[in-house]
Amino acid sequence: MILVTFAVPQESRAFVARLRHSGPLGPALVGNLGVEEVGVVHTGMGAAAAREAAQRALAELQPAFVIASGFAGGLDPALEAGDLIAAPDLSAPALLQRLPSSVRRVRLASVDATLDTPAEKTRLRASTGADAVDLESTALAGACAEAGAPLLVLRIISDAADEALPLPSDIAYDTEHQRIRPLAILRYLHEQPRATDPLIRFIRRLPMLQRVLAEALVAAITPR
């Protein structure tokens, strides 16, 4: 089995749709891509949730290798929304060879909280030299190293370095209970109506991000 992790279902929707005969198995949704058996695990957002979910899935499913996937924020101004990235520092070299040269090899930083503004992204790039940022990849790499499971980090840029997220992360998502906060979002939009258009544009971007990421994952799992 090949295990693919995402933080939340909003990242995995198009990929899950590509699986045949999918159904639950322990902590994962399991299906097939060609002859490959593939498990999908939604870890939740943040390092602690990702590590706990990965440890359970690795112990129960014992995959041949793991792909840590989902969205990442751009820190390098050259990265645009929709660009595919891989993290060589966190990935097994043999698995990186499954990816085409069009997937950018970058330095990926994992942080404790979502970066909401361009200023926060600029500061992190200046202090770390990283090209992109996420919340979970370093924790997933640690869990995979402990279990002896090879890891490939393959993500897609959801927001560029000069883009603010349309909603503050603490408004949009409850990390303690791992769920979207719809009432808080509605209150925020009522108080900050200018945030409505950026949010709509971001939501409209999601299907493209999901599709491009799904195609890259399928190609990595079933290379020709």
For each residue, the residues with C-beta under 8 A, 3 or more apart:
1: 30 37 38 39 61 62 63 64
2: 36 37 38 39 63 64 65 66 67 221
3: 28 38 39 40 41 57 58 61 63 65 66 67 149
4: 12 15 38 39 40 41 66 67 69 217 221
5: 40 41 42 43 50 53 54 57 66 67 68 69 70 136 140
6: 9 11 12 15 40 41 42 43 69 70
7: 11 42 43 44 45 50 70 71 135 136
8: 11 12 42 44 45 70
9: 6 12 13 16 42
10: 13 206 210
11: 6 7 8 69 70 71 209 210 213
12: 4 6 8 9 15 16 40 42 69 70 210
13: 9 10 16 17 210
14: 17 18 207 210 211 213 214
15: 4 6 12 18 19 40 69 210 213 214 217 218
16: 9 12 13 19 22 29 31 40
17: 13 14 214
18: 14 15 33 214 218
19: 15 16 22 29 30 31 32 33 38 40
20: 31 32 33
21: 31 32
22: 16 19 29 30 31 32
23: 29 30 31
24: 28 29 30
25: 28 29 30 39 61
26: 57 60 61
27: 41 53 56 57 60 61
28: 3 24 25 39 40 41 57 61
29: 16 19 22 23 24 25 39 40 41
30: 1 19 22 23 24 25 37 38 39 40
31: 16 19 20 21 22 23 37 38 40
32: 19 20 21 22 35 36 37 38
33: 18 19 20 36 38 218 221 222
34: 222
35: 32
36: 2 32 33 221 222
37: 1 2 30 31 32
38: 1 2 3 4 19 30 31 32 33 221
39: 1 2 3 4 25 28 29 30 57 61 63
40: 3 4 5 6 12 15 16 19 28 29 30 31
41: 3 4 5 6 27 28 29 53 54 57
42: 5 6 7 8 9 12 53
43: 5 6 7 49 50 52 53 54 136 140
44: 7 8 49 50 53 175 178
45: 7 8 49 50 114 135 136 173 175 178
46: 49 50 112 135 136 175
47: 50 51 110 112 135 136 138 139
48: 51 52 139
49: 43 44 45 46 52 53 136 175 178
50: 5 7 43 44 45 46 47 53 54 135 136 139 140 143
51: 47 48 54 55 139 140 142 143
52: 43 48 49 55 56
53: 5 27 41 42 43 44 49 50 56 57
54: 5 41 43 50 51 57 58 66 139 140 143 144
55: 51 52 58 59 143 146 147
56: 27 52 53 59 60
57: 3 5 26 27 28 39 41 53 54 60 61 63
58: 3 54 55 61 62 63 66 143 144 147 149
59: 55 56 62 147
60: 26 27 56 57
61: 1 3 25 26 27 28 39 57 58
62: 1 58 59
63: 1 2 3 39 57 58 66 149
64: 1 2 149 150
65: 2 3 92 95 149 150 151 152
66: 2 3 4 5 54 58 63 140 144 149 150 151 152
67: 2 3 4 5 95 151 152 153 154 217 220 221
68: 5 90 136 137 140 141 151 152 153 154 155
69: 4 5 6 11 12 15 153 154 155 213 217
70: 5 6 7 8 11 12 134 136 155 156 213
71: 7 11 134 155 156 157 158 209
72: 85 108 132 133 134 155 156 157 158
73: 114 115 121 132 133 134 157 158 159 161
74: 77 79 80 81 83 121 131 132 157 159 160 161 163
75: 79 109 121 122 124 125 130 131 132 133 161
76: 79 106 125 131 132 161
77: 74 160 161 162
78:
79: 74 75 76 83 85 104 106 131 132 157 160 161
80: 74 83 157 160
81: 74 157 158 159 160 163 205 209
82: 156 157 208 209 212
83: 74 79 80 104 156 157
84: 102 103 104 154 155 156 157 212 213 216
85: 72 79 103 104 105 106 108 131 132 154 155 156 157
86: 91 96 99 103 104 105 106 152 153 154 155
87: 90 91 105 106 107 108 137 153 155
88: 91 93 96 105
89: 107 108
90: 68 87 108 137 138 141 151 153
91: 86 87 88 95 96 151 152 153
92: 65 95 96 150 151 152
93: 88 96 97
94: 97 150
95: 65 67 91 92 98 150 151 152 220
96: 86 88 91 92 93 99 105 152
97: 93 94
98: 95 152 219 220 223
99: 86 96 103 152 154 216 220
100: 103 219
101:
102: 84
103: 84 85 86 99 100 154 216
104: 79 83 84 85 86 131
105: 85 86 87 88 96
106: 76 79 85 86 87 130 131 132
107: 87 89 128 129 130 131 132
108: 72 85 87 89 90 130 131 132 133 134 137 153 155
109: 75 124 128 130 132 133 134
110: 47 133 134 135 136 137 138 139
111: 114 115 124 133 134 135
112: 46 47 135
113: 135 169
114: 45 73 111 135 165 169
115: 73 111 120 121 124 133 165
116: 120 164 165 168 169
117: 120 121 164 165
118: 121 122 161 162 163 164
119: 122 123
120: 115 116 117 123 124
121: 73 74 75 115 117 118 124 125 133 161
122: 75 118 119 125 126 161
123: 119 120 126 127
124: 75 109 111 115 120 121 127 128 130 133
125: 75 76 121 122 128 129 130 131 161
126: 122 123
127: 123 124
128: 107 109 124 125
129: 107 125
130: 75 106 107 108 109 124 125 133
131: 74 75 76 79 85 104 106 107 108 125
132: 72 73 74 75 76 79 85 106 107 108 109 155 157
133: 72 73 75 108 109 110 111 115 121 124 130
134: 70 71 72 73 108 109 110 111 137 155
135: 7 45 46 47 50 110 111 112 113 114
136: 5 7 43 45 46 47 49 50 68 70 110 139 140
137: 68 87 90 108 110 134 140 141 153 155
138: 47 90 110 141 142
139: 47 48 50 51 54 110 136 142 143
140: 5 43 50 51 54 66 68 136 137 143 144 151 153
141: 68 90 137 138 144 145 151 153
142: 51 138 139 145 146
143: 50 51 54 55 58 139 140 146 147
144: 54 58 66 140 141 147 148 149 150 151
145: 141 142 148 151
146: 55 142 143
147: 55 58 59 143 144
148: 144 145
149: 3 58 63 64 65 66 144
150: 64 65 66 92 94 95 144
151: 65 66 67 68 90 91 92 95 140 141 144 145
152: 65 66 67 68 86 91 92 95 96 98 99 220
153: 67 68 69 86 87 90 91 108 137 140 141
154: 67 68 69 84 85 86 99 103 213 216 217 220
155: 68 69 70 71 72 84 85 86 87 108 132 134 137 213
156: 70 71 72 82 83 84 85 209 212 213 216
157: 71 72 73 74 79 80 81 82 83 84 85 132 160
158: 71 72 73 81 205 209
159: 73 74 81 163 164 165 202
160: 74 77 79 80 81 157 163
161: 73 74 75 76 77 79 118 121 122 125
162: 77 118
163: 74 81 118 159 160
164: 116 117 118 159 198
165: 114 115 116 117 159 168 169 172 202
166: 195 198 199 201 202
167: 171 172 185 188 195 199
168: 116 165 171 172 188
169: 113 114 116 165 172 173
170: 173
171: 167 168 181 184 185 188
172: 165 167 168 169 180 181 184 185
173: 45 169 170 179 180 181
174: 177 178 179 180 181
175: 44 45 46 49 178
176:
177: 174
178: 44 45 49 174 175
179: 173 174
180: 172 173 174 185
181: 171 172 173 174 184 185
182: 185 186
183: 186 187
184: 171 172 181 187 188
185: 167 171 172 180 181 182 188 189
186: 182 183 189 190
187: 183 184 190 191
188: 167 168 171 184 185 191 192 195
189: 185 186 192 193 195 196 199
190: 186 187 193
191: 187 188
192: 188 189 195
193: 189 190 196
194: 197 198
195: 166 167 188 189 192 198 199
196: 189 193 199 200
197: 194 200 201
198: 164 166 194 195 201 202
199: 166 167 189 195 196 202 203
200: 196 197 203 204
201: 166 197 198 204 205
202: 159 165 166 198 199 205 206
203: 199 200 206
204: 200 201 207
205: 81 158 201 202 208 209
206: 10 202 203 209 210
207: 14 204 210 211
208: 82 205 211 212
209: 11 71 81 82 156 158 205 206 212 213
210: 10 11 12 13 14 15 206 207 213 214
211: 14 207 208 214 215
212: 82 84 156 208 209 215 216
213: 11 14 15 69 70 84 154 155 156 209 210 216 217
214: 14 15 17 18 210 211 217 218
215: 211 212 218 219
216: 84 99 103 154 156 212 213 219 220
217: 4 15 67 69 154 213 214 220 221
218: 15 18 33 214 215 221 222
219: 98 100 215 216 222 223
220: 67 95 98 99 152 154 216 217 223
221: 2 4 33 36 38 67 217 218
222: 33 34 36 218 219
223: 98 219 220
224:
